[in-house]
Amino acid sequence: MSRIGRRIIRVVIFAALPVLFLAAGSFTRVFAAPQNPSDVSVPAGRALPSETATTTQKDQMDLNVTVYNSNIALIRDVRQIHLASGTFPLRFEDVAASIMPATVHFRSLSEPTKLSVVEQNYEYDLLDAQKLLQKYVGREITLVRAEEEANSTKWVETKALLLADNNNEPVWKIGNEIVTGMPTSWYRFSELPGNLYSRPTLVWTLNNAGAGSQKVEASYLTNNMNWNADYVLTVARDEKTGDLDGWVTLTNNSGASFENAKLQLVAGEVHQVPQAVRARAEMSSQIAVAKPAPPQFQQEGMSEYHLYTLGRRTTIQNNESKQISLLSGTNVPVEKYLAVEGQSYYYRNQEKIGSPTPEPVKLYYRFKNEERGGLGIPLPAGTVRVYQADSKGGIQFVGEDQIDHTPKDETLKIYVGNAFDIVCERKQLDYKKLANNLYEMEYQITLRNHKDVPVTVEALEPIGGDWEVVNSNLKWTKLDATTISFEIPVEKNGTATLNYRVRVKW
């Protein structure tokens, strides 16, 4: 066996262990039972050609990680390795366990015309206790159990042929008998099967026309890496300005850590061919109210997406969520906005005439994503959490909402909750059928303001079909083909009423 082959096997079986032991039962581990080491020979692992090359994370010269907000990431791993001439296999270790094998690309950066790939494999049948047992079906295993004596423990060994291991219930042949439910403390294996790997590994068969050190790059897509944006909008006491802080929340469940990587994020709807099964990482969000550091990402357009590049290198550990400052805007002009939103089905049915229906008065904050307010960069989709200063100078959480990808100079409307002190009731005052598919309806919207300041509430009425306003006691505005708007001012501790009549043809 080659020196390389022996080194790989020693790593898998924890260097000095001469034999592999696994506990039988729900708890399994590698363990050396008491024995005389001189009586046991070191097992032979999978034989590899003498010219097999292996590269690990230690050979890395550069690492680029581009994460998309669709649960995938592009990894570009550059390594400096020594390659012999001729045709031989290369084991490329320390890759993501969630790699998408069909996306793997390998090339030489220093000698691209001399190095070519003959065959490519992704080895993901990883070593664990159950798989090791399954690989020994049809082979002999030593069963070891402990027998307690007066002042010592006696280890009893039994040779057994493993006939089957279905549903984690081994079936043995011991002598001429078939045995199940063997009271075994440990399994002892003579060698490590050649088709089990200690970590996910890419294996290429390369054809190299030269010899010596080369800089190579492996690139691939992996699942289970994702990012999203989290924002904190802190509204001033007078509700006229606010500070917006943006964070990137990055989650890595790909099965690999990425040390000292150049990090880039892509925002946008990247089209992918549907997969039969695609894992989705659940993003955990954190409420952050501390002031972030100055923005660390540089933004640029890329195709119809936006690319955010972190201005420093970072380490992304496996099974880690981390937050990085994205932006910070101060004294952003903010507008408080109250609205009552009707429903289109109101205009298709006759309601109980004169019976009031309560409607929520929704509270929004609006602001423009413009440079004048300290913003003006494309905002990735994410969650906006809104805080407001109280009379004691503290900051209180008042609500949150989702935003879509928002270009610069567009207006964002954040729904934070329903007004407590403003009550709205809706009545249908009249309903008439004038002709086939022609109707007239009259509505009344009553607002009662229990605050000690006046307010203005916008009533949005989504009317379908071919409609016209017959009369109204307040000015109305046609917003689009199906929506009319009324501005309803309400004095402090006062009441205001909107009455309007529409004619609708379906």
N, C-alpha and C positions, 0 to 999 in steps of 0.2 A: 504493500500500500504506500502511496506517496505521502510525503510530509504534510502536504496540504490536506489530504484526506484524513490523516490522523488528527490534525489540528481541529478540523470541523467537528469530528466525532467527539473529541474531548470537550468542546464547548457545549455540545448538546447534552452530554451525560454528566456535566458538572465536573469536568477535568479529571479528578482523581478516582472517581468511582469505577471499580472494575466491572460491576454488574448493575443492571437497572432493576430497581424494586418499585412496585406500585402497591399501595394498600388496596385491599378488596373492600367494597362497600361504598357508601356515599361520600366518604372523605378519602381523597387520593393524594399522594405526594411521592416524591422520589426519596428513598431512604435506604441506607446501608444497614443490613442486619448484622449482628455480631458474627464474625467468621474469621478465618485465617486468610489474609490477603494473598499469601503465597500459594494457596491452593487453587486460585482462580486466575485465569488468563484474561487480559484486556480484550473485549469483544471487537470484532471487525465491523465497521459501519459500511455504508454504501461506497463501493469502489468508484473512484473518479479517475479519468484519464490523467496521466502525469502532467499533461500540459494544461489542465483546467486552471483557469484564473478566477480569483474571487476578489470583488471590490466591495467595500463597506463605506459607511458614512465618514470614516476617517480619511478617505481619499477625496472628499468633496473640496472643490475650489470655489464653487459658486452655487447658489440655490435661489430660485425664483418661485414664488407662490402667488398665483392669481386666483382669487376667490370670487365666484359669481353668487348672486343672491338667488340661486336656483339649486342650491345644495350640491354643487360641484366645484372643483378647483383644478386648475392646470398647474402641474408641477414640472419645473425644468431643473434638472439635477446635473451639474457639470462636475466631472471628476478627472483627476490625473492618474492614469494607471499605466503599468508596464505590460505590453502585449508581445507575445512571441509571434513568429511568422508561421504561416500555414493555416490549417483549419482546426479549430479547437473551441470548447465551450467556455463561456464567461458567466459566472454567477454574480448577479448585480443585486446585492442585499440592501436592507433598510429602505424598502419602498412601502407605500401605504397598503394596508390590508384591504381597503375598499377600492383598490385600483380597478379601472375599466380596461381589461386586457386588450380589447380591440383598438384602443386609442394610443397604445405604446409606440413610440418612435425612438430609434437609436441611431446616432451618427457620430462620426469622428469630426472634431472641429479642427484638429491640426493636420490630419492626413485623410481627408474625405475620399480621395480617389483610390486609396489603398485598402481601406477597410470596408467590408460589406457584410450584411447579415444573411446567413444561409437559412437559419431557422430560429423561431422565437417561441418561448414557453413561459407561462406564468405558473409558478408552483405555489399553491395556496393550501395544500393538504398539510396543515400544521400539526406539529407534535403536541399531543395531550394524552392523558391517561387512557381515555376510552378508545381513541383512535389507535393507540399502540396495541391495546388488547385486540381490537378488530383485525389489525394487520397480522396477528399471530394465529388466526383461525387456520386449522390444519397443521399447526406446528406444536412442538413440545414446550411447555413452560414449567418452571419449578414453582410449586405452591409452598409457601412458608407460613407456618402458624406457630404461635407461642403457647407453650405449656408451662404453667406456673408450678414450680416445685417449692420445697420448704423455704430456701433462702436464695433462690435463683430462678431465672427464666430459661427454659430449654426451647431451642428453635428446632422444629420438626419439619423436614423437607420431604415433599412428595412430587415425583415426576408425573405430569399429566398432559394428555393430548387435548388441545382445545378444539372441540368439534364445531361449536357455534357460539355466537355472542349476539343474540337478538334481544332487543328491548332491555339491554344491560343485564341479561340473565345468562351467564356462561354455562355451557354444557361441556362436561369433561369426559374423557375416557381414561380411567385409571386401571391398569391391568386389563382384565376382560370385562370390566363393569362400566356402565354409563352413570355418571354422577352429576347431580345438580345441587345447588345450595351448599357448596363446599365451605365449611367454616375456616376460611383462609384469612390470615392477617396481611400477607404480602404476596405479590406476584414477582417472580424473578425472571428476567428475560436475558437470553444469551447474547443478543446483539440488537442494534438499532436498525429497523428496516430502512432500506435505501430510499423509499418513496415518501418519507416523512421529513418535513423541514421545520427547523426551530423558529423560523420567521418567514414572512412572505418574501419570495425571491423571484426575480426575473432571470431567466436563463437563455442566453443567446448562443447559437453556434455561429462563430465568426470566421470569415476568411480574410486573413491579413497578409498583404503582399510585402509588408515591411516588418521591422522589429524595433522595439524600443518603447520609450515613454510617449503616450499620446493623451491629448485632452479629448474626452468624449462627453456627449450629452445624451441623457435619457429624458424624454418628456412623456407625460401621460396625464389623463384625466382621472380624478378620483371622486367618488361619492362621499357623502357625510362630512363635507366642509361647507359652512354657510356663514353668511354675515347679514346683518340688518342694521338699520340706523335707528338710534334712540335719541329723542330730542327732549330738552327741558325748556319750557317757556315760562319765565317768571314775570308775571304781570305786576306792574306798579299799583300802588293803592288807589290812584285815580283812574286806573284802567285805560290809560291813554298811551302808555309805552310799555315795553317789555324787553327782556334779555332772552335771546335764544341760544342755547348751547347744544351742539350736536355731538353724539358719540357713535363710534362704530363698535358694535358688539359682534365679535368673531368667535365662532364655535368650531372646534376641531374634534371630530369623532372618526377620523379616517383610519385610525390604527397605526399612525406614524407621527413622530415628532419632527419638526422642521427647525433646525438650529441656525441662527444667524441668517435668516432668509430676507430677501427683498420682497416686500409685501405690496401687492396691488389688488384693488377691488374694482369689479365691473358692476355698474348699475344699469339695469335695463332688462327687457324681456327677451332673453336669448332662446331661440327656438331649438328644441331637441326632439329627436324621433322618440315617440313614446316607448317605454320599456314595460315588459310584463310585470316586473317588480322593481320598484325604485324606492329606496329608503328615504325617509324624510326626517331630518333632524328637528327636534322640538327646540326652539330657541327660548332660552330663559332671559327675561328682561329684568333689569335692576333699576330701581328709582335712584337717580343720581341728582343731587342738589348742590354738590360741591362745585366750585368754579373750575373749569377744565384749564389745562395748559393751552398755550397758543396753538392754533390749528397746525397739524403735522402732515396733512395730505395735500398734494398738488393735484388739481383736477384738470383733465383735458378731454376733448371729444375724441371718440374712436368709433368709426362707422356711425351707427345710429344709437350708440351707447355712450356712457361716460365712464372714464377710467380715473380712479383715485390712487395715487402712488404715495406710499409712506416715505417721508424724507429721511428715514434711518432704517437700519436693519433691526429685525426683531426675531424672537424665538417663539414658536407656536407649539406648545406641548400637546401631546395626545390627550383626549378627554379634558380639554381646557376651554373655558370661555374667558375672553379678555376684552376689555374696552379701551379704545384709543380715541383721543379727541379728534373730532372732524372739523368743527367750525365753532365760532363764537361771535354773536352779533349783540351789540348793546344799544339801548335806547331805540329799539325798533318801534315805529309808530303802529299802534294796535287800536282796533275799533271793536267795541263791544256791540253785539248784535243779537236782538231777540226776535224770534220767529214762531208763528203758528203755521203748521203745514197740514193742509187738507189731504184728502185721498180721492183718487179718481172714481172709486166706486160710489161716492156720494151722489154722483149725477146720473146713476143708472137705476136707482131704487127710490121708492117712496118710503120715507121714514115716518115715524109717529109724529104728526104735526104738533108743534109746540113743546115737544119733550126735549129738554136740554141735554147735550152730551158734553162731558168735560174733555178738554183738549190740553195737552201739555204745551207750555211756553218754553221753547228751547233756547238755551244760551250758547252763543258762539263767540269766538274771538277771531277777527280777521286781520291779516297783515299781508304785505306784499313782499315777495322775495326779490328785493332790489338792493343795489349797491349802496344807495343812500342810507339804508337802515343797517348797514354793516353786514349785509348778506350778499345776494347777487350771484351765487353759484348754484348749479343744479343740485337740488336736494333729493337724495335717494329716498325711496319709500321707507316708512318706518312708523314708530309710535311717538306721538307728541304728548308728553305729560305736562300738565299746566299747574303752576303754583301761583299763589298771590300773597302779597304782603298783607299782614293784619295790622290792627291799630297799635299793637305793642312792638312792631318792628320784626315780628317773626314771619316765617314763610309757611303757608299751608297748602296742601294738595287739594285741588278743586276739580280735577277730571282729566281724562285722556282720550285721544282719538287717533285713528290711523290716517296717514296721508299717503298718496300715491307719489311716484316719481314726479317731481315738480321742477320745470325749467326756471331759469331766472326770469324776473319781471312778471311772474304769474302770482295770483293771489291765493293764499291758503285760508281755508275756513275750518276752524277747529271746534267741533261740538264737544262741550265739556259737561253738560247736564241740563236739568230743567229748573226754571226759576221757581223759587219757593213762595215769594210774596206776590206773584202775579197770577191771577186765576182767569182761565178762559172757558167759556161755554159756547157751544154751537147749537142752533136750532134750525130746523127746516120749517119755514113759515107757510109755504104753499107748494103744491105739486099739481100740475095740470098737463093732460095729454091734449094737445091742440089738433093733431092729425097723426097719420101713420108715421111713426119714427120722429115725431116732433113734440118736444116737451118744453114746459116752462117751470122753473124752480126758483123759489125765493129763500134766502138764508139770512140768518142773523148771527153775528159773532159778537159776544159781549166780553169785554176785558175789565177786570177789577184790579186796580193797583193799590196794594197795601204798603208800599214803600213811601218814605218821606221825601222822595225825589220823583219828578216826572220821568216817564219812559215813552219810547216809541216802539211799537211791535209791528213787524211786517207779517201780513197774512198772505200766504201763498196758496192759491186755489188751482189745482190741476184739473181742468175741464177738458174732456175729450170730445170727439166728434166735431161737427160744424156748429160753432157757438157764437153768440153775441150777448153783450151786456145790455139788458133792457133799461135798467135804472140802477143807481147806486147813490148813497148819501155821502160817500167819500170818493176822492179821485182814485182812479185805478190805472194800472200800466200793464200792457200786454208784453210779457217777457219772451214768450215763444208761442208756437202754434197751439200749445195745450195748457199754458199757465198764465194766470193774471195775478197781479200783486197789488195789495192795498197797504198804505202806511197809516197806522192807527196810533195817534198820540193819546196818551192817558196821563192826566194830571196826578200829582201825588195824592194818595188816599182818595183817588177818584175812580170814575167808571166811564168807559167809552163803548159805543156800540156801532158796529158796521152792519148796514142792511143793503143787500144787493139782489138783483133778479136777473137770471140768465135764461136765454132761449137756446135749446140744444137740439140738433138734428143728428140722428145716428144713421 
